[in-house]
Amino acid sequence: MAEKVIIIGSGPAGLTAGLYTARADLKPLLLEGYQAGGQLMLTTEVENFPGYPEGRMGPDLIADIRQQAKRFGARLITKDVTRVNLSKRPFQIEVGKESYETESVILSTGASARLLGLENEKRLMGKGVTTCATCDGAFFRGMEVAMVGGGDSALEEAIFLTRFVKKVSVIHRRDQLRASKIMQERAKKNEKISFVWNSIIEDVLGDKEVTGIRLKNVKTGHVQNFSCSGLFVAIGHTPNTTLFKGQIDLDKNGYILTHEGSSTNIPGVFACGDVQDHTYRQAITAAGSGCMAALDCERYLQSLEG
């Protein structure tokens, strides 16, 4: 017998969709993946999620929403989806050797922040290395930090950080930025922002927390240790949409295109969270879009009955 709804992904968007569809008695099956929880699992203190005046650790916040979804009857399977077929009804979802059929699907597979690929970058993630200035900027009040990237996002985050930090050094591998002219002008006018040109980060320094980075000048080959208390990585995000390519409409950057709330180009398939949002990328907006997807899905299923 086909499921009423299957949710793929388990960050704030997927878990909120699970909570709402469970309360609507749709008995959702949530395929959360082996790396359950999304980007919040890489975050330490979350201070900007409503309802937590003292803040909450990212993994603990995910555990809270997960428990709430389970309380209302959401079923969770901690395995990766290996294949989807959205071309026929009921939709088919495969998890290894297991196969499921469903009348509707909510896609909430998120996006992954692109990283430099350094071993110490991974080890110090959440201990001075971060991919979200709006999430973590306040923790670096009065400190000197580095920002790697050259696009609009990097400069927007650098400007945002100047509200808290003493100094932001923007590290860029070329001598020209990719960012829009207006963003470049704003950043260059800001007294707290300086630029380190033609440089790449070879290593992140520090034992229990970030104390600096090792820089290499790509033109001269000169290597130096650069002191800083935090490293913000802003070199883009990659939406986790490999499973859906060729089956669903994506934009030029691979994000799922949605319209009229959370609807995709396939009736009965909805998307929420960072897999379709490349603008806000906050836990609270992801949760809100998960709620939207659940309500849209509920109305869709009601229309089938009518």
N, C-alpha and C positions, 0 to 999 in steps of 0.2 A: 504493500500500500504506500502511495506517495506521501511524503511529508507535506505539510501546508507551507512551511517556510524553512529554508536553510540559510544560515548566516555564515559567511566565510570571513574570518578575521575576528580578533578579540581585543582590540584597543578600546578606548572609551566609546568610539562609534559603534563597533560591533556589539559590545557588552550592553550599551544602552538600548540598541535595537533589540537585543535579546530580552532585556528587562521589559520593554514595552510590548513586544509581541507575546511574551509569556503572560503578562497581565491581561492581554486581550484573548487569552485562552487558545492561542494558535500553536501551542506546544512546540516552540522553535527548537531546531537542532543547530547548535553553534559549533562550527568546526574551527577551533581556535588556533590550531597550528602548534608546532613544537616550540616556537619562539613566541609564546602567548604574551599578550599585554601591550604589544606595540612599543613605540618610542618612549613611553613613560617608564618602561622597565630600565631604561638607561639614565633616568633622571633621579636626582637625589630628592631635595625638598621641593614640593610643589606648593607655592604660597598663593597662587591666583585662581584656585578652583573654589567656587562659592561653597560655603558650608563648612570650611575647614579654617577657622580663624587662627589656629596655631600652625597651619601648614600640615602637609602630609607627605611622607616619602612616596615617590612615584609607584614602586611596586605595591605598597600598602594601599594606595588609592585604587589601583587596579583590582586588588584583592577585595576591597569593599564593594566595588560595583559588580564584580564577579559573583560574590556571595548574595548580593541583592537579586541578581538575575536568576540565580539558582533557587532562591527562596520562592520565587513565583513559578518555578517549574521549567526553566530553560535547561536543556540537556547539553552538556559540553563534552566534546571529544578533543583531546589534546594531541591531534595528529595533523600533518600537512595534507591539504588537498593536492592531488597529483594531476587531476584532469577534470575539465568541465565541458559539457556539451549543452550549449544554449540554443542550438538550432532546431530542436524538436521538443515537444511537450509530452509528458512532464520532463522538466530539465533533468539532466543527469550529472551527478557529482561523484567523482571517484576519489577515494582515500585509500591509496595502496590497492589491495585486492578487494576492498569493500566498495560497493556501489550503492548510491542512494538516488531516489527520484523525488522530485519536489515540484509543487505547483508554482512556487515563487522563490526568488533568491535575493538576498541582500549582500552586496559586495562591500566589504570594509577591510580590505587587505592593507591599507595604509601606504605610506611611502617611507623609503629609507634615506636618511641623510647620507650624502656622499662623504666619505672620509678620505684621509690622506693615505691610509693603508699602513700606518706605522704600528709596530707592536706596542710601544709605550703609549701611543694615542689611545689604543683600545684599553690598556691596563689602567690608564688614568682618567677614563671616561667617567664623568660625575665627580671627579676629584680635582677639578681645575680645567679639564677638557670638556667642552659642551658644544652642542650644535644649535642652541636656541638662546639668543640674547634676551628676548622678551621673557623667557622662562627663568633664566638664571642670572641676569645682569645685576640684580640687587645684592647678590651674595658677594660681589666684588667691589663693594663700596670703598672708595679711597685707594684702590689698588691700580697697578699698571698691568694692562693686558695686551694680548696680541690677537689680531683678527686676520684669518687667511681667506682670501677671495678677492675678486675684482669686479663683480657684478653689482647690480642694484641692491640685492639682498644684503651683500656684505657691507655696503656703505650705509644702508638703512640701519642695520644692526649696530654698526660702529657709532653712528650718530646717536642712536638710542642709548648705547652704553655710556656716552659722555654725561648722562644725567647722574651716573653713579661713580664712575671710575675716575682716577686721576689722569690717566693717559691711555689712548688706544693706538697701537702701532699696527697699521694695515700692511700685511705681507703680500706681495704680488710677484708672480714669476716673470712678468714683463715690465716694461717701463711705461705702459699705457693701460688704463682701466677699460673694462668692457661696459661699465655702468653708463647710464644716460648722462648727458651733459649737466643737467640740473642737479643730479645727485652728486656728481663729481665736484661741482662748484660749492655745494653745501658742505661737503666733507672737507674740502681744502680750506674753506673759510673758518672751520671749527678749530679753535686753538688747542683743543685736547687731542686732535687727530694728527698723526704723522704717518709717513709712508716709507716703507722699505722696498725699494724697487729691485727687479731682476733677481729675486731671491726665492728659494724653495726651502721648506722645512725638512730637514733630514732626520730629526729626532725630537722627542718631547722629553724634557729633563725633569727629574724629581723622583723621590722615593714613594712617599705616601700622598703627595700632592704636587701639583705643577710648580716648579721653581724657575723654569725657563725653557727655551727651545734652541736647537742647533740649526743655524741658517747657513745655506751655501749660495753664494753669488753665482748665477748661471753663466755670467759673462767672464768673470775673472777666476772663478773656481775657489775664491777665498771662503773659508769656513770660520764661523764665529759662534760663540755661545751668547744668547740674547736673554737677558733676565726679564721674566714676567711672572705674574701670579695666576694667569689664566690664559687658555687658548680657545678662541671661538672659531669654529670651522664653518664657513659659509660658502661652500663650493657647489651648492645645489642639492636637490633631492631627486630620487628616482622612484616614481610610483610603482608599486608592486602589482603590475598588470600583465605580466608575461602569460599567465594562465588564460587571459581573456582576449589576447591579440587575435585579430581576424574574425572575432565573433561579436564584438561590441564596439561602438564608436568611441574612439580615443582622440584627444587633441594632439597637436604636433609634438608635445613633450611626453605623451603616453598616459596622460591623466584621463579617467573616464569622464565623458561628457554627460552631464545631467541637465534636465529641463523640468519645469513645473515641479520644483522641489527636488526630489531624489530620483525621478524616473530616468531611465536610459532609453536608448532607441528600441529596446526589446521590451514589449509589455510583460510585466511580471518580474522584471529584473531591475533592482534598485541599487543605488550606490551612495555611500556616505563616508565622511571622514576624509583623511588625507589622500585617499586614492582618487578623490575627485576635487579636492580643495588644495590649490597651490598658492592661495593668497593668505589665509589666516593661520592655519596649521597650529591651532591651540587645542588643548584637551577639552576645554569647555565648548568650543565650536564643533569639535568632532562629536562630542556627546549630543549636542543639539541636533546635528544632522542625522545622528543615529535615531533619535526620536522621530524626526521627519520621515526617515525611510520606513520605520516601523508603522507609522500612521498611514503613509502612502500604500504600503504593502497590505495593511488591514483593509483599506478601502478597495484595493484591487481584488482581493479575495472575496469580499462581499459582493462586488459586481459580478463575479463568476457565478455566485449562488443565485443572484437575482435574474 
